[in-house]
Amino acid sequence: MRMREHNLKIGVSGIRGVIGEFLTPSLAAQFAQAFGTYVGGGRVLVGRDTRASGLMIQHAVQCGLLAAGCEVVDVGILPTPTIQVYVADSAARGGIAVTASHNPAEYNALKLFNYRGLFFNQYERSELIDLYHQTNFRHAANHEMGGVTIDQQTAPRRHFDRILRHVDRNAIRNRSFRIALDAVNGAGSVLSPRFLRDELGSELHAIFIDPTQPFPREAEPRAEVLGDLSELVTGKQCDIGFAQDPDADRLAVCDEAGRVLDNDDVLALVVDAVLCRLGGDVVVNLTTSSVIDDLAAQHSRRVYRTPVGEANVVERMVAVDAVIGGEGSGGGIIFPPVQFCRDSYTGMAFVLDRLAATGLTVSQLAAQLPRYYRKSGKMPFQHGRLGPILQGVEDAFPSAQFDRSDGLKLSWPGRWIHLRASNTEPLIRLAVETKSADDTEALFQEVLRLALAY
């Protein structure tokens, strides 16, 4: 039972697990029926990424929704942010994206959205999970049965239009950027080339844009798995390279020399671009770099921090009316005028807009950012040992300021460490930041040694 609890997780964004023993069609149908009961019937949008299990789980989800008396709109294979935009625009009761985002191919998940296209807040999640466990579902009678309609064209246009009104499209098109793209054969495989080539006028060089094929690399777009993209950038003499995860909510960026930027720096470039134009504050998670605090201070804006998880960041952004936010470590950029969600397309547009406006290269833009050095890693932990690990690390650094709102964050001027349980896998995630590469490495190894001791 302990393994089942670890491999099937109900968290801030929905339900997630390894396909087979832990996430089954039966479970997906039951959870979707609970969702349909909770939203009270009506129209629910359902889309997915390109995982081998996606069609199976989508059919199960649609069965559960129909059993609860919902009308299902099948939006097909689409990026998660595109689905969220369409939910908010379509007067639907809610939406479900069948995707495990950046997790490995053997995982799948249900991401759940309310009528505003937002992840459920803590109260909605609690009520839905209680309803699911109580199995007090609505069972539609024969004469109440809805149907499934297909609409796979409307959502992309809605999404693109929202983004393009906030950047200088003509300036981007006039630059005729040479762009490299790695879409990991995911949900952005068709939409991303259309966005970059047709909407923004780039000369596009793309790899891994076949949604019928498996993921060719690890799903999370990290520097160590983006060698093919780096080679494409240098081989085709591109101005920039973009990489996405399977549901295209996360973004990684290569500079013109094929070097992959730190995800925190990508978020920082977008935050700076937005704060130059719009008033408002910033919300990021606890693991996001202090470069965001420095940039916000330059613009006389405030930074709010939340536990890790898109839903947590969005909830605080709504509460404080933030103008920009995200999760730097996870490659997530959230710009409310488009939608309160992680969105790689908004990120790509703003970075290209900044390049067009300044005439600088990607490396030159990145060099203007305040300099911090970060390192992150992960380690498995035995069930029940998280508390002693965190307490042991806290005791080892008595001079630090501590924050227990999400695992443990210890901070000093110019440096911090953060340990937390993953929201999606049975792992501890560790992140360290200082103003020196050597100090970062030394502090990381010290904390790792302490954690492994428990």
N, C-alpha and C positions, 0 to 999 in steps of 0.2 A: 504493500500500500504506500510505503514511503516513496518508492520510485514513481508510482502513478501520480502522487502529489507533485513530484518534481517535474514530470514530463507532460503534465497537463496543467496549464496555468491560467487562471482567471485574473486579469490585471486591469490596469488603467485604461487600456484600449479595447479589451474584449477577451476572447478566449483563444488560447494558442496551445499547440502541442505537436508531438511527433505523430505523423500519419500512421495508422495501423491500430496498435493496441490502445493508444492514448487519445487520439482524435479520430473518431469514427463517424461515418455518415449518420448513424443513429443519434449520436451525441449532438452533431451539428444540427440535425433536424429538430431535436428537442430544444436546443438553445434558441434556434430561429423561431420556433413556435412560442417560446417564452417572450422573445423580442416582439413578435407580432401581437401577442396578447397585451404586452406593456404599452405599445404605441397605439393600441385600440383599432387595429385593422387599417384600412385605407391603403394608399399606394406606398410601396417600399421599393427603393432602387437596389439592385444587386449587380455587382461587377466583380472582377477577379484579376489576378495576375496570371502568369503563364506556367505555374507549377504543374507537374504531371497529375497531381491530385486535385487540381483546381476545379475541373469540370464535375468530378464526383461530388466534391463538397458543395459546389454551387447548386447542383440538383437537389441535394439533401436540404440545403437552406431554403430553396424555393418551395420544396414540399412542406417544410415546417411553417413557412409564412402562409401558404395557401390553407394549411390546416387551421390556422388562426383567423382565417377570413380576410387576409390581405390581398390586394392586387399587386402583382409583382411586375416590375419593369426591369428587364434584362438589358443592362447597358454594355455587356460584353467585356472584353479584355481592355481595361483602362487603368491609367495611373490612379492611385488612391486620391490625390488632390483633385483630379478631374471629377471623380465621383462625388467628392464632398462639395465642390462648387455646384454641381448639378442638383444635388439634394437640396441645397439652400435655395436654388433658383426655381425649383419645380413644384413647390407646395406639397412635397411628399411628406409622409409621416416620419420617414427615417430612411436609412440606408445601411447596407452591409457590404463591405469589401472583403472578399475571400482572398486573403494574402497574409503571409508571414513576414512581409517586408524584407528586412536585411538578414533574417535567419536562414540557415541552410535549407537545401531543397527538400529534405525529408520532413520539414515542418510545414504546417499550414495553420491558418488562423481565421477568425471572424473579427474584423474591425467594425465596431458598431457606432452609428451616427444618429443623432437626434434630428428633428425637423430642420434645424439650422445648419446641418452638415457638420456638427461638432461632435467630438467624443463625449460620451455621457459624463456628467459631473459626478462627484462622489455620492450624492444623494440618489441620482438616477441609477448609478451602478449598483448601489446597495439594494434598491427596490427591485431591480431586474434580477439580481442574483438570488434574492429571497424568493422571488416568484419562480425562478428556475428550480431551486431546490425543493420548493413546495409542490412542484409539478401541477400547479393550479392554472392550467392553460385553457384558453378558449378553444373549443372544438366546433368549427363551423359546420352547420348542417349542409346537406346537399344543395339546397336552394340558395345558400349563402356563399357558395364557392366562387372565388374570383378566378382570374386567369393570369397568363403570363404574356406580356407584350414586349416587343424588342425595339429598342431605340439606341442605336450605337453611333449616331451621327451628331446629335444635338450637344452632348456634353463637351466635346473638344472645342467647338466654336465658342461656347459660353466661357470656358476657361481661358482660351487665348484672348478673347476680347477684354476680359477683366485685367489681364496682365498688360496688354499693349497700351492701354490708356494711361499707364503710369511710367512709361519709358519713351524715349525719343526714337520711335521706330525708324523714321527716315534717316536719322544720323547713323543708326546701326546698319541699315541697309547700304548706306553710302560708303561705309568702311569696307564692305564686301569681305568680312572676316573669313579666314580659312580656319575651319573648326573641325576638330577630331571628336568623335563620339563613341563611347562604349556603353551600350544600353543593356548589357548582360543577358540578351535575349528575353528581356522582361516585358512588363506592361508598357514601357515607353518605346518599344522596338519600332513601332509604326508611327506613333505620335511625335516622338522627339525629332526624327528627321524632317517631318512635316513642319514642325515649329521652327527649327533652326534654318532649314533651307528655304521653305516656301514663305513663311511669315517674316523671317528676319533677314532673308536674302544672303545667307552665307554660302560659301563654297564648302560643302560638307564632305568629310571623309569618315565613314562610319564602319564600325565592326560590331558584331554580336547584336544584330537587329533582326533576327529570325525568331519570331515568337513560337515557332513549332519545335525549336531545338532546346535542349537542356541548358542550364546555366554553365558557361564555360570557365567560370572562376568562382571564388567564394562570393557569396551574395553581397556582403557589405563592401562598399567601394573604398577600401583602404589602400594606402600607398604601396604596400607590399604585394598586392594582387593586381596592380594596374600597370604592369610592365608592358603589356601589349598596347595599351593606350599611349604610354610614354614613347614607345617606338614609332607609333603612328604619327604622333605630333612631330617628332624630329624628322622622320622619313618623308613626310609630306610638307614639311616646313609650315606647320600650322601656327596660328596666333595663340591658340588656346585649345585645351582638351577638356571635355566633360565626361564624367562617369556617373551612372545612376545605379540604384539598387533595384530589385525586381518589381517593386510597385512604384518606383520613380518618385518617391517623396524625399529621398536623400540625394545629396549632390557632392561629388568630388571634382576638383579642378586641377588641371595640369597647366603650368606656365609654358611659354614658348620654347623652353629648353627641355621639356618633358619632365620637369620636376613636379611632383604632386604637392600642392599646397596643403598645409595643415588645415583641417576642416574648420577649426576655430578662426583661422585667418580668412577663410572664405566667408563665413558669417560676418566677420568684422568688416570686410569690404562692402557687404550689402548694408550693414548697419550704418556705416559712415555715409554711404550714398543716400540712404533714406533720411538720416538726420540732417543732411545738408539741405533737404527740400521741405521736410515736414516737421511740425512741432509734436512733441509727445515723448514718453519715456520708453524704456527698454525692459523686456523680461527675458531672462535666460535661466538655464538650470544651474545647479551647484557645480557641475563639472565643466562648465564653459569657462574659457580663459578670461583672465583679468584684462586682456586687451580690450574687451568690451567696456569695462569700467573706465579705462583710460580714454577711449573714444567718446563715451557718453559725457565724461567730465569736460572734454574739449568743447562739446556742444551745450554744456550746462544742463544736461539731462540726468535723470535718475535711473539706476539699474535695480530691478527687483529680481531676486533669485528664488527658484522653486526646486522641489524634488525632481529627479530625472523622470522623463516621460512627457510626450507631447501633450497629453490631456492636462497634466499639471501646469505646464507652461501656458497653454491656451486659457485655462481657467483664470489664472492670474492676469493675463493680458486683457481679458474681458473686464475683469474687476477694476483694473487701473487705467483702462482705455489706452493701452500701449500702442505705439505706432509701428513697432518692429520688435521681433523677438526670435527665439529659436534655441536650438541645442547644438552648439558648435562642435562638440566631440562626436556627435552623430550625423553631422552633415545636414542638419535640418534648419530651414529658413522659413519663418512665419511672418507674412505681411498681411495684416487684417483687411486692407482695401481689396485684396483679391479673395482671401478666405482665411479664416483662423485654422490653418493647417500647415504642416511641413510641405514645401512645394519646390521641387527642383527646377521647375520651369520659371517661376518667379526669380529664383536665384540666378539662373542662366541669363535671363533678360537684364537684370540689374547689373551683373558683372559686365556684360557686353555694352550696356548703356554707359557705364563708368569708363570703359576703355575708349568708347567713341567720343565721350565728352572731353577726356583729358589728353587723348593722343598717346598715352603711355602704353607700355607693354604690361603684361600680367606681373612679371617679376618686378618691374619698377613700382607698380601699385602696391604689391605686397611689401616691398622694402620700406615704404613710407609708414607702415604700421608699427606701433610700439612692440618691442621685441621681448617675447617670453619663450621659454623652452619647456615643452610638455612631453610627458611620456605616460602611456597607459598600457594596461595589461589586464589579464583575467586569470583566475585560478579556481578550480573546483573546491568545494568545501563540504564537509560532512554535515548532514542534516542536524540541526541543533547546536552547531558550533559558531554560528555567526555572532551571537552576543559576546562570548568570550574573546573572539578575535578582535572585535571592535573595541572592547574594553581594554584589552592588552595593549593595543596600539595607542589608545588615548592616554593610558597611564604612562607610556614611554615618552610622551611629549607634554609635560605638565605646563609649559609656558605658552602653549598655543591657545588661541580662541577656538571654541568648538561649536559645531552645529550638528544636532542629531535629527534634523528633520528628514533626512534621507541617508540612512547609514551613518557615517561619521565623516565630517569634514573638519580638518584642523588647519588653521590659517595663521600666518605671520605676515608682516609687511613684505610684499614682493614674492611670497611663496605660499603654497598650500598643498595638502594631500586630501584625497577623497576616496573612501572605501564604501561600497554599497553592494547589496545583492542585486543581480540583474533582474529587470522586469520580465525578461523573456526566456532566460535559460538558468539552470541550476549552477550559477557561477558567482564569484565575487569579482567585481570590477574595481580596479585600482587606477587612480589617475594622480599625477604629480606635476606641479608647475613651479618653476623658479625663473630667475633672470639669467641663469648660467646653465649651459648644457652639462657641464661637469657636476654642478650642484644637483641638477635634476636627476641625473643618473645615480648619484650617490644616495640621494634621499629615496628614490624609488627602490633601490636594492635594500636599503635599511628597512623600509616599511614592508617589503615583500618577505624579508627574513623574519620580521616580527610576526607577520600574519601566518606564515607557514609553521611557526613554532607552536601555534595553538591548534 
